[in-house]
């Protein structure tokens, strides 16, 4: 209400009370398992296999979930949360290396791989001091190499860094805020020294005072270069007087001479020459070796009576004895400037306790790391069905996961062990695990056989959860979450064959027990042929018999939960109730128009009730408002009965 103080017309905007309720996504997957790399106990949203490979390393023969994730995306999954866990007894280790400072040979920088795993052993850090300001500034180059040690998979460059905390390019702040390969820890030493460059070579004396006559006299000069055990003669180009006027031009000619020093030796071919601070030449050996520790001492001396080596400042040159690139994780090093603190390692396969994790710590671990995920709908834990876990361990994982799905309004696809490969074994397994029968869970028989890209595309027996979760997502996108994710259009993509091929009669044996079957049909191929929850056994008679009804109800619950939070602390009376009815009715009607409910008109399809009958005076005194929402779900046509009758002719 505006303050009325002067005669005139007052305009006031009145809120409409319309608050849009939006349906939440229905098919965000969640996977928890061992992976070769990636952040630990952290739910990371992944939107494709390229994304998965970049963050978690892609397919790994030791990771059942990596194959499930590949199948999830192949069959239509849009995105999923991935949680990496490690074995608590034999955990993954983080590769690292410590660099000394150049002045007093004490530890100054510790580089560690961005996360644990053997992949970190293939990361190398290159440090040089080739900056315009030689006082305390240096460059860092981080490279991740392939397993063969030569191909560079990723590279990062950081220039003009400093170990001075007040410097804008402070090394910790600069690298840790940007790098996806390493983190760095700076250990202050009192002074502000530079880290020892990652190179082997020889540093010349100050040559900044060379006169033009002395530069001209170096034309066609000769000096000897020794790299490792090999000595070669280097010859400078011939140049006319005044052709070389700067030390930068001289540096280029010295480098060319060293690289062409009568040899095809890789150490010479890859050698380089730096000009530090515009005053000192440094000759580095090449980085052509395929090992992680290509140490090669460099020495420069005069060739006969030719004074070129002395003129270049190398008469009393100082040898730099250090690795050419600091290797993270290596356990051997010949020089004091480099210390290998830790070797990277993948650790053992996670056990039941590792998959389950803990909700009592911050941040939570294992599957409870998904607490940090805003929303997930389909939980897949193929690790639980692995042969290396005992039956009690599998039971512990699934039981905890089902409780977690109940809390998060999510649905779980329970995988069966690879040993279950007959109808009788499947029935016995289900009888032995009757506690798995939950509204928010389903299981599928048999397991799948897919081509394994890591084994020459040979057949690999895998759990079905990732593939089926992808089909859930595909069906949701094409038809809606209220459509059963089964039928002739629910084809199993990327599947070579099924581990067991069943008949219709065998299918019927499992179907009445709430076990969904995967079938092979002529023309239609391999499909999902069942849509029951584990409460869907005929003997149970549950109202949550069918997967689409249960998943649709979960979607409604989550959407209404999020869409009505604005109600909290509003005045609990008829105007509020009217607004609630308006908003929820609008949401339900939009679903009705999409074909989500039974009935030919909204009154037959759903109702929304919030009034004095649902919320009594006592409820209002207690701060409670009760909203009743009902809907008529679409049940799948599970059995199609066609009656055929002969008719008599005209008598």
N, C-alpha and C positions, 0 to 999 in steps of 0.2 A: 504494500500500500504506500503510494507516494505521500510525502508531507504536503498537505494542502495549505498554502499560505497566501497565494495571490489569485485573483480572479482569472480564469482562463481555462484552456483545455489541457487535460493531463492524459498522457499515454502510458499504459502499463502493459507489459508482456506477462501473460498468464501461462504457466507451464501446462502442457497438455496431459501430462501423466503417462504418456506413451513411452515405454522403455522396451526396446527390441531385445528379444531373447533369441540368441543364435545357437544353432545346433553345433556341438563340439565335434571335432574329427572322430571318426570311428575306427580307423585302422592304422594307428601308429604302433609299430612293433617294438618289442624290447627283448634284448638278448644279453646274457651274462655268461662269460666263459674266459678261458685263457686266450690271449692274443700275443703275437710276437712283440708288439710295441704299442704305444699309446698311453695316455694318462691312466693311472691306476685308481680303481674305485671311484670313477667319475662317469656319470651318465652323459654321453656325447651324442648329439643329434646328427645322424648320418642320412644323407639323401641320395645315395647311389654307391655303386661299387668303386667308382673312382674316389669318392669321398672316403669310403671305408679303407681303401688301399693307402691313401695318403695319411690317414690318422692311425690306423691299427695294423697296417702292413699287408692287408689283403688275405687271400686264402692261405691257410696253414694246415698241414696234415695233422698237426697235434690239436687242432681246434675244431670240434664238431660244429660250433656255432658259426664259424667262418663260412662253412658250406651252407648252413641254414640261411645265413644272411644273403649269400649269393642267390639262393633259390627264392628267397622272399622278394628281392628286387626283380628277378627274372619273371616271376609270376604276377607282378603287378603292384607290389608293395611300394608306397610312396616315400616313406621315411621311417626311421626306427632309432631308438636309443640303444647304444652299445655300452656295456660296462665291462671293463677289463679287470680281472682279479688274478691274484697270484697265490701260490701255496705258502701258507704261513710258516711251515717248517723249513721248506727249501724255496725261499722267495726269489723272485727275479732281482738281479743286481744291476746297479747303474754304473756304466763305464765313466771313468774320469781320469784326469791327468793334471799335475800341478806344475806351474811354470815359476822358475826363479826370477829374481830381479837381477838386472845386469850389473849393478854396482857392488852389492855385498853378498850375493849368492844366497839369499834367503827366499823362502816361498812367498809369492806375491799374488798369483792368480791361480784359482782352481777351476778348471773347465770340466763340466759334467754333462753327459748326454741329457737331453730334455726329459727322458723317462727311461725306466729300467728296461733291460733286454740286451741280448748279444748284439743287436744292431748297432749299439753305441760303440762297439769295438772297431767299427768301420768308419768312424768319424775322426777327422784330423783337423787340427787348428794350425794355421799359418800366421806368424806374426812378423811384421817388419817395421822398421822405423823410417821408412821413406816418405816422410811428410815434409811440408814446407817449413814447419817449426820442429826442430829436432829436440827441443827442450821438453821432455816428458810426454810427447805424443807418439802414437804408434797406430798401425793398422792391423786389423784382424780379419782373416779369411777362414771361414768354416766350410769344410767340404764333407759330404757323405759319399763314400765310395761303395761300389757294388762288391759282391763277395769276391770277385777276382782281383780286387785291389786297384784296378786301373780306371774303370768307367766311373765318372762322377755323376751321381744321381741327383744331388742337390747342392747348391752353393750359396753362401751368404757373405756379404762384404760389409765391414764396418771400418770407416776411415776416421783418422785424426782423433783417436780415443785418448783418454787420460785416466790416471789413477787418482787424480785430484777430485775429491767429492764435489767441490764447488764448480768444477768445469762443466759446461753444458753437455760435453761429450764424455761424461764419466762412464767408465767401462761397464760397471754393473748395470746402471740405469739404461744405457744404450742397448746393450745386448739382451738383457733379460726382458725388456719390453717388446722386443721384436723377433728374437730368434725362435724358430721351431725345432732347431737341432740341438742347441746347447743352452746351459745356464752357466754363469760365471760368478764366482765368489772372490772378492778382493780382500786380501789380508794386508792392512796398512803396516808399514815398516818404519814410520817416523818421517823419513824423507819422502820424496815423490819421484821414485825411480821409474825407469822403463822396464818392461819385461824383456828377457833375453830373446832376441829374434830367433825365429824358427828357421835356421839355416846353418850350413857348414860353409866355411869360406875363410878368406883372409881380408882384413881391413887395412887399407893403406893409411899413411899419415896425411896430414893436411896438405892439399895441393892447391888451395885457393889462391896462393901467391904466385902461381906460375905466370911468367911474363909471356908476351906474344912470341918472342924469340924462342922461349923454351917450348911453347906449344908447337911452333913450326918445326923445331928440332926433333920432335917425336915422330914425325912422318917416316913411315917404313921402319920404325923401331921394332926390335925383337926381344922377347923375354920368354922364360920357361914357366910353364904351368904344370903343377902336379895335382891331380885329383885322385884320391885313393892311392893306388900303387902305380898309376900310370903317369908318365911325364911326357908332355908334348911341347913343341915350340909354337908360340903365337907370334904372328907378324902383323903389325898395324898397316892399314892402308897407306898408300902414298898420297899426300895432298899438297897442293900448292901453298905458298906463303899466304897467311891471313884467311885460309879456307876454314880453319878451325879457330874460332874465337871465344867459345864458351866451354865450360867444363861439361855441360850437358852434351855438346857435340863430341867431346872427347870420350865421354862415357859410352856413347853408342859405338864408337870405333873400337874401344877396348873390348866391349862385349862381342862385337863381330869377330875380332881377332881370336878371342878365347874359344868361341863356338866353332871356329874353323881351324883349330889348332892341330892340323895334320892328322885328324882322327875322325872316325865315325863312332867313337865311343859315346854311348848315351850320356855319360856324365859331362862330357864336353859339349855335345850337341844341345843339351838342355841348360847349360850354364848361363848365368846372368850376372850383370854388373849393376850395382846400385850406387847412387850418389847421395850420401847422407849429409843433410844440412848444407848442401852446396859446397862441401869441402873435402869429403873423404870418399874414395872409391872402395867398394867392397865387391870382391869376386865370389859368387856363390856357385857351388856345384849344382848340377842339373837335378831335376825332380823326376827323372825318367824311370827310376827303379820301381818294381812292382811290389816290393815289400813295404811294410809300414814304417820301417826304420832305415831309410837310405842315408846312413851317415857316411860321409866321405870328406876327410880332411883336405883342405885346399892349401897349397903352398906356391908362392911365386918367387922366382929368383932371376938373376941376370943371366943372359945367354952370352957366354964368353965375355968380351970386353964391352959389349953394348950396354950403356947406362940407362936404358929405357925403364927397367924395373925400378931403379932408384928414383928416376924422375917422376914416376907415377906414385911415389910415396911408399913403395913396398919394400924398401931396403930393410926396414925394421918392422915389417908388417906384423900384425897380431892375428894369430890363427883363431877362428871362431869354431869351436868344437861343440856342435849341438845337432840335434836331429833337424831334418829339413822341414818336417811338419810334425807338430806335437800329436802323437797318436793316443787317443783316449782308450783306456782299457788294456793296453799292452803291458805285459809283466816283465819286460826286459828293456834296459836302457843303459847305454854306456857313459852317459854324461850326467854330471851333477845338476845341470840346469833343468832336468826333466825328471819327474817322479810319477810313476804310475800308482795312483791311489787305489783304484778299483778296476777289476776286469768286469765287463758286462756279462750278464747271464740271464737266460730265460726262466730259470727255475723249474720246479717240478709242476706237473699238472695239478690244478686245484682240486681239493677234496670237497666233501659236503659242507664242512664248516666255512670254507672259503667262498663257495657259491652263495650260501645263505647270508653270511656276513653278520653285521650287527647294526641295530638301529639306535643303540645306546651311546654310540660315540659320535663325535662331530669332526669331520663329516662322516656320515654313515657309510658302511662298507658292504661289499657283496651286492645282492639284489636290492638291498635297502638304499644303495646309492641312487636308485630311481626316485627316492624321495625328493631329490633336487630337480627331477624332471616334472614339468608342469602337468603333462598328461601323457599316458600311454594306454593302449587298449588291449593289446595281444601280447602276452608273455610267453616266450619260448626258451626252454632250458634243455637243449639237447644233451648237454654234458651229463644230466641226471641219468640218462639211459645208457651211458658208456659202460663197457664191460669191466673197466678197472674200478668201478664203484660197487660196493656191496649192496644187497637189497635194502638193508636198514639205512644205508647212506642215501640211496635213491628215495626211499620213503620219507626221510627227514627233509630232503630238498623239496619234494613235491608238496608235502604237508605244509611247510612254511610258506611256499609260494602260493598255495591256494588261499591261505589265510591273508596273505598280502594282497592278492587279487580282490578278495572280498572287501578289504579296507579301501582299495584304490578304485573300485568299480571297474575292474579290468577282467579280461577273459584269458584263460590259460589253455594252451594246447599241450597235452601231456604226451611225451614220446614213450614208445615201448623199447625195451632192450633188443639188441640184434639177435639174441638167442630165441626170441619169440617169433617163430616162422611157420606155425601151423594153427589151424582153427582151435584145436583142443588146447594147445599151449596158451593161446590168447584168452580163452575162456578161463583157464586155470589162473592165469596171471591177474585177470580182472577180479576173480573171486578172492584171490589172496590180497588184493589191494582195494577192497570195497570202501575203505576210508577215502579213496580218491573221488568218490561219487559226490560231485559238487555242482551246484547250479552254474557256476562260472568256469566250467572246464569241459573239455571234450578230448577224446583220443581217437586215433585212426590206425587201422590195420590194413595191409602190412606196411613194412618199411619200404623205402624206395631205393632204386639203383640208378645212379647218375654217372656220367663220364667224369673222371677226375683229371683236371688240367695239370695237376702236379705229378701225375703218374702216367704220362703219355695217353691220357684220356681212357685209361682202363676203367672197368666198372668199379664203382664204390658204393657200398651199402650205407645209406644215411637215414637219419631220423626224418620224419615227414613234417615236423612242425613248421619249419621255415617255408616250405612249399605251400602248405595249406594256409598259413597266415597270409601269404601273397595272394592266394585265391580269395580269401576273405576280403582283402583290400580291393582286388579287382572287381568283385561282385558289388561291394559297397559303392564303388565309383560308377559302375555301369547301371546298376539297378536300385541300389539303396540297401541299407543295413537290414531292412526288413525282409529282404529276399534271401532265401536259403543259399549258402555258398556251396552248392552241390548241383549235380545234373550234367547234361551233355555239354553245357557251355562252361563247366568248371574243369577245363582240361589242365593236366599236370604238365607244365612246360619244363623242358630241360631234363625230363625223366626218361631214361632208356628203357627200363622195365620195372615191374613190381617184384618184390622179393617173394611173393606168393600170389598165384592166380586162382581165384575162387569161382565157384558156381553160384547160381542164384540161390540154391538151397543153403549153401554155406553162408552166403550173405545174410539170409533170413535168420540163421542161427545167431549171428552176432548182432544184427540190427535190433532185435527185441531186448538185447542186453544193454543197449545204449552205446554200442561200439560202432563207430562209423567205418565204412569200408571204402577202400580204393580199388577200382575195378578197371579192367581192360575190355572194351567192346569193339567189335568190327566197325570200321568207318569213324566212329567217335573217338577211338583211341583210349588213352588212360585218363580217367576222370575221378572226381570225388563223388561217391555214391552213398552219402549218409549225412544227416544234418541234426543229429541228436546231441544234447549235452549228456554228461555222465549221470544226470538225474533222469535221463530219458528212457531208462529201462521200463518196459511195460508194467512190471510188477510194482514199480514205485508210484506211478500215476501222478507225477509231479506236474504242476502248472508251468514249470520251466523245462518242459520236455525238449523243446526245439531250440537250436542255436540262434536262428534269426530273432525269435521272440525274446530270448534272454539278452542278446547283444543289443537289440533295439531298446529294451527296458533300461539297460545300463546307460545307453546313450541319452535317453530321456532324463534319467536321474541326474546325470552329470550336467546336462544342458540346463535343467531347471535349477540345480544347485548353484550354478554359476550365474544364471540369469536373474535370480531373485535376491541376490545379496543386497541390492539397494533397499530392500524392505526393512532390513535390520535398523532398529531405533526410530522407525517412522511411527506416527501416532496410530495406535491399533484400533481403528474404527471403520465404519462403513466406507468413507471415501478411499481409504487405503485398500480395503477389500475389493472395491469396484475397480481400482487400478490394477490390482493383481489379476482379477478375472479378465480384464481387457487384454493384458499383456500375454498371459498364458494361453488364452483362447486364440489370440492372433498367431502365436507360435504353433499351437496344435493344429490350427486350420491350415497353416502352410504345409505341414506334414500330410494332412488329409488330402490336399490337392495334389501331392506327389504320389498318392496311392499307398500311404504307409499303413492305413487302417482298413478294417472291414467296414461295410456299410455304404449306403448310397447317399447319405447326407451326414453333416457333422454331428447331429444328435445321436445317430446310430454309431458313430465312430469313436466319440470321446466325450468327456464332460470335465468341467472345472468347477469346483464348489469351494467357496470360502465365504462364510457368512456367520450368523449367530448360531447356526446349528453345528458348524464345525468348530467354532471358537466361542466357547461359553464365557460368561462373565468371570468365572473362576480362572479360566485360561488367561484372560486379559489381565487379571490381577497378578498372575504369575509371569507376565511378559511373554506369553505364548500366542502364536497365531498358527492355526492348523489349515493347511491347504490340501484339498483332496483332488487328485487328478486320476481319472480312469481312462483306459483306452481299450479298444477292441482289436487285438493283434491279428495279423494275417498268419494263418497256419499253412505250412507247406503241404502241397498235394503229394504226400509220401506214397500213397497207394492209389493207382489209377485202375479202376475196375470198369471193364467194358462188357456189357451184357449183350449177347447176340441171340436172337430168336428167329426161328423160321415162322413165316406166316402162311396160313392156308390159302390156296387159290380159290377162285370163285366157284363154288359148288353149284 
